Amino acid sequence: MNPLSTLQQQEAAAQFEEDGYYIAPPVLSPELIKQANTHVDAVLAGIYETGIPPVTRSFAPGEGVGKLQKIDNAHISDETLQKVVAHPALGEWAAAVTGASKVQIFATQLLFKPPGGETGVNIGWHQDLEYWQNHLQGELFTAWLALSDVTEEAGPMRFIRGSHRWGLLNAGDFFSGDMQAIQSRIQDKSGNPWDEVSDILPPGGVSFHHKLTVHGSSANHSQAPRRSLAIHLLTEKAGLVEGADYRTAGYLSDFNDGRACPVIYQAK
Ligand SMILES: O=C(O)CCC(=O)C(=O)O
């Protein structure tokens, strides 16, 4: 990939700061995405190339058909997924949106949203920091990489523009099916208008969102599964909450392990 121009970097950083998200041009090649999907299928089926199982998964292989499959740190189980999440092009954009000199992965989630159905396939409105606040602090954010065509019909992630300025509300719930109830709870707490933006991405496209940006997604009404990797990142301005024991912290428990948490950008 060509290095990003100063203008591209400035535009990305400005939008991230203003809106709490940034939708980048496609970053990964169709060939790599095709390969990645073959390896996603293997991990879903419980075939772990490295011999290391993912840190957690919502359903055992073969179970949870028709439900949202969430596999935490699938990249430790598979060399191709490792290559994808640590791709230097993602690192370049991640550094551009934050202005960071170092960007490192601290966890990933493989999300497989099957088509159809109204329950068990959405992701409730939430702020990511709700799930990290006991263990991590500072500059934390997420790269969300599309592995399939994420159209409006496919149940794309939706951001609430500007919500990264609302503070930590602790009113969300990733696992709730009742989007309307959570929206009301968040709006009651924040008192701000609700401006939804769909994160429409082609395969290989990536978006970035701030740790406080409210986001969620509805059911997949397209014909194909919605496939993605949420790659959670920290910069040189972030670290562990003092005294926090990350080893018992579910999907954060691989924190600082070399394979699970590669550095994907380092300024020269
Ligand atoms: O995949 C989605 O719709 C939401 C994912 C998410 O919550 C995240 O990337 O932080």
The ligand as an ORCA input file, in Angstrom:
! r2SCAN-3c Opt
* xyz 0 1
  O     -20.537     -5.829     14.659
  C     -21.309     -5.015     15.168
  O     -22.387     -4.741     14.677
  C     -20.868     -4.307     16.424
  C     -19.463     -4.663     16.802
  C     -18.966     -3.980     18.018
  O     -19.667     -3.838     18.978
  C     -17.601     -3.463     18.008
  O     -16.885     -3.619     17.014
  O     -17.190     -2.844     19.012
*
